[in-house]
Amino acid sequence: MTNQQLHQRRSQVIAQGMGALYPLYVEKAENAYVWDIEGNKYIDFAAG
């Protein structure tokens, strides 16, 4: 499943009052890095 597919599903089952800034779903994290379910690697500036 891709980030976009999960984001679409989320919008169908989660109340619209709950915000989501980015259609990004993290699969794993290590130190300052996170990987999404598509294998893309990001530097985590949000969670500290």
FENZIPE-V296009 format. One record per residue. RES is the residue in one small letter. SS is DSSP state (a for helix, b for strand, c for the rest). PHI is phi in whole degrees, 0 to 359 (NA if undefined). Layout:
# FENZIPE-V296009
res=<RES RES>
ss=<SS SS>
phi=<PHI PHI>
This chain:
# FENZIPE-V296009
res=<m t n q q l h q r r s q v i a q g m g a l y p l y v e k a e n a y v w d i e g n k y i d f a a g>
ss=<c c a a a a a a a a a a a c c c c c c c c c c c c b b b b b c c b b b b c c c c b b b c c c c c>
phi=<NA 266 303 295 297 294 296 296 296 303 294 275 244 254 306 295 288 272 280 216 286 228 279 234 237 282 263 208 218 208 55 267 245 228 240 274 291 263 90 284 256 229 273 276 263 263 270 76>
